[in-house]
Amino acid sequence: MKKTHLELTDNIVLLRPFLLKDAEEHLAGEDEAQRRWLSGGKSTIETVRNWIQRNLEYWQQDGPIFTFAIVEAKTHALIGMVEANTEDERVEGIQKGEANISYGLYPFARGKGYASRAINLMLGFLQRKGLQAAIIRVDPGNVDSLKIPLRCGFQELAVVQTSDQRNLVIFRKPLE
């Protein structure tokens, strides 16, 4: 079995795999913005537990999806999530050797730079995994989220339309 107790930190935020005990706190942090831009609908405690369990299994298998809980380093309060998906056959807009990064913060944690810090920690993780580039796909209507890739040094590539007719702004950053 692979180790699932990986931690990454910059001493402000700490990334670690989600644990089943995080389910209630994660569900409590969900708001309309998170449902709209990230999860696609209202979660239940059962769907959150299933999501965490599936992500723990991915950790055991060393991928293809790596989901981290974002916690404040000093208080260890759960403040959101960041995920890298390397399934190039299933994620529109990424190529082999790339990972799509998605992220979400709970309302009380937004606007404090936590997402940028979490993404920067994720970039180091992906580079150590041998990936060549990171991609962030953002709905153009998610104005606050559009700023984050640029803060992290990503370049805007294009706006693409997905197979389900959604427009996404594609940002890319080489991992060198």
C-alpha positions in Angstrom: 0.0 0.0 0.0 1.1 3.5 -0.8 1.6 6.2 1.9 -1.5 8.5 2.1 -0.1 10.8 4.8 1.7 13.2 2.6 1.9 16.8 3.7 3.0 19.9 1.8 3.3 23.2 3.5 4.6 26.8 3.1 3.9 27.4 6.8 0.8 29.4 5.9 -1.2 26.6 4.3 -0.8 22.9 4.6 -2.0 20.3 2.0 -2.8 16.8 3.0 -5.1 14.1 1.7 -8.7 14.3 2.9 -9.7 11.9 5.6 -13.2 10.5 6.2 -13.4 12.5 9.4 -13.2 15.7 7.3 -16.6 15.0 5.6 -18.8 17.0 7.8 -16.5 20.0 7.9 -16.1 19.9 4.1 -19.8 19.7 3.6 -20.3 22.7 6.0 -17.9 24.7 3.8 -19.9 24.2 0.6 -21.8 27.2 -0.6 -23.5 28.2 -3.9 -20.3 29.3 -5.5 -18.6 26.0 -4.8 -21.7 24.1 -6.1 -21.8 26.2 -9.3 -18.1 26.2 -10.2 -16.7 23.0 -8.7 -19.0 20.2 -7.6 -21.9 20.7 -10.0 -24.6 20.3 -7.4 -25.6 20.2 -3.7 -23.6 17.6 -1.8 -24.8 15.3 1.0 -22.8 13.7 3.8 -22.9 10.5 1.8 -21.7 12.0 -1.4 -18.8 13.7 0.4 -17.8 10.5 2.2 -17.9 8.6 -1.1 -15.8 11.4 -2.8 -13.2 11.2 0.1 -13.1 7.4 -0.1 -12.6 7.4 -3.8 -9.8 10.0 -3.4 -8.1 7.9 -0.7 -8.2 5.0 -3.1 -6.5 7.2 -5.8 -3.8 7.9 -3.2 -3.3 4.2 -2.6 -2.9 3.7 -6.4 -0.7 6.7 -6.9 -3.3 8.5 -9.0 -4.5 9.5 -11.5 -6.2 12.1 -9.3 -4.5 13.7 -6.3 -6.9 15.6 -4.0 -5.6 17.6 -1.1 -7.4 19.2 1.8 -6.2 22.8 2.3 -5.8 23.6 5.9 -4.4 26.6 7.7 -0.9 25.6 8.9 -1.2 27.2 12.3 -4.7 26.2 13.3 -5.2 23.1 11.1 -8.7 24.4 10.2 -10.0 23.0 7.0 -10.4 25.8 4.5 -10.8 24.1 1.1 -9.5 21.7 -1.5 -7.1 21.5 -4.4 -6.9 18.7 -6.9 -4.7 17.6 -9.8 -6.2 15.3 -12.4 -3.8 13.6 -14.8 -6.5 11.7 -16.8 -5.6 13.2 -20.2 -8.1 10.9 -22.0 -11.0 12.2 -19.8 -10.2 15.8 -19.1 -10.8 18.1 -22.0 -7.9 20.6 -22.5 -5.0 18.6 -21.1 -2.4 16.4 -22.9 -0.4 13.5 -21.8 2.1 14.6 -19.1 -0.2 17.4 -17.9 -2.4 17.8 -15.0 -5.6 19.8 -14.6 -5.7 21.7 -11.3 -9.0 22.6 -9.7 -9.5 24.4 -6.4 -12.1 25.7 -4.1 -12.1 27.6 -0.8 -14.8 27.9 1.8 -16.4 31.3 1.9 -14.5 32.5 5.1 -11.2 31.6 3.5 -11.5 33.4 0.2 -9.6 36.6 -0.7 -6.6 35.7 1.6 -4.2 34.2 -0.9 -4.8 30.7 0.2 -5.7 29.3 -3.3 -2.5 30.7 -4.8 -0.4 29.2 -2.0 -2.1 25.8 -2.4 -1.7 25.9 -6.2 2.0 26.7 -5.8 2.5 23.8 -3.4 0.6 21.6 -5.9 2.9 22.7 -8.7 6.0 21.5 -6.8 4.2 18.2 -6.1 3.4 17.7 -9.8 6.9 18.6 -10.9 8.3 15.9 -8.5 5.9 13.5 -10.1 7.5 14.1 -13.4 4.7 16.0 -15.1 5.6 18.6 -17.8 2.8 21.2 -17.3 -0.2 22.2 -15.2 -3.4 23.4 -16.7 -6.2 25.4 -15.0 -9.6 25.6 -16.7 -11.9 28.4 -15.5 -15.4 29.3 -16.5 -15.2 32.9 -17.8 -18.1 33.8 -15.5 -16.0 32.9 -12.4 -14.3 36.3 -12.3 -12.6 35.8 -9.0 -11.1 32.5 -10.0 -9.8 33.9 -13.3 -7.2 36.0 -11.4 -5.6 33.1 -9.5 -3.8 31.3 -12.4 -2.2 34.6 -13.4 -1.0 35.2 -9.9 0.6 31.7 -10.0 2.5 32.4 -13.3 0.2 30.6 -15.7 -0.3 31.9 -19.2 -3.7 32.2 -20.7 -3.9 30.1 -23.8 -7.4 30.2 -25.2 -11.1 29.9 -24.5 -12.4 26.5 -25.6 -15.8 25.0 -25.8 -16.2 21.7 -24.1 -18.3 18.8 -25.4 -21.1 19.8 -23.0 -21.1 23.3 -24.6 -19.4 25.2 -21.7 -16.7 27.8 -22.4 -13.5 27.5 -20.4 -10.5 29.7 -20.3 -7.4 27.5 -20.4 -4.3 28.6 -18.5 -1.0 26.6 -18.7 2.3 26.6 -16.8 5.3 24.5 -17.7 6.8 22.6 -14.8 10.5 23.0 -15.2 
